[in-house]
Amino acid sequence: MTYIKTRDIFYVKYALGRRRIENTMIYVHLARALSNYDEDYVCKIAKTIEEARQLIETGFEYVTEIEGVKLFRKRK
């Protein structure tokens, strides 16, 4: 639940005394599931490398690619 409050995965890792971030992610996943975790994102698509570059430069993060279209998101 600390992650839900702080959104700082490294703080949670330290607070739990974990050495590997992968172990901490298990607890973050459980916290999201138990708390009906909901984040608001702005989502965009890029069909070309130039469009992807522009999105990354404006703070969007790459999520995945579906049928040749790259999906990006950024927190509101």
N, C-alpha and C positions, 0 to 999 in steps of 0.2 A: 504494500500500500504506500510505502515511502516513494516509490517511483511515480505513482499517480499524483502525489503532492508536489514532487520536485522536478519530475521529468529529467532527472540526472542519473543515468545508468551507472556512471562511475562512482557517484556518492553511494548508491545502493550497494554496489560491489564492495566498497570499503566498509559500509555499515554491517554487511553480512559477514565480512571477513573472508570473502572468496578470493582465490588467486586467479581464476579464469573467468572472463566475461561471459563465456558460454553457459557456465553454471548459473550466473546471475540472471541470464535471459529466461531461464526456466521459471524463476519466481516472478519476473516481470510479466511473462505470458499468463501465469496463473492470476496475478493481480488484475490484469486487464479483463480476464474472463469473469472473475468474481465481482467486479465492480461495474459491469456494463460500461467499460471504458469506451469513450467516444471522443475522437479528435476531429476537428474541422480542418479540412484541407481544400485548397484550390488545386484542381487537376487540369493538366494540359497535355496535349499530344504533340509529337513531332514526327513528321514524315521524312525530313531530311536532316543531314548532319548539321547544317546551318541553323535550322530551327532548334535542334537539341542544344547546340552551343549557346544560343541566345537564352534558352530556358535555364540552363545551368548557371550562366552569368547573372541571371536575375534571382538566383536563390532556390530554384527548383531542384529536387533530387530525383534521380532516375529510379523508377520502380520496376518496370518489366517491359517486355516487347510482346505484342500480340498481333499476328497477321501482318508483320512488317511495320507496325506503328509503335513507336516508343511512348510509354506513358511516364509522366512526371507528376510530382506533387510538391506542394509547399504549404506549411501551416499558415492558417489565416492570422 
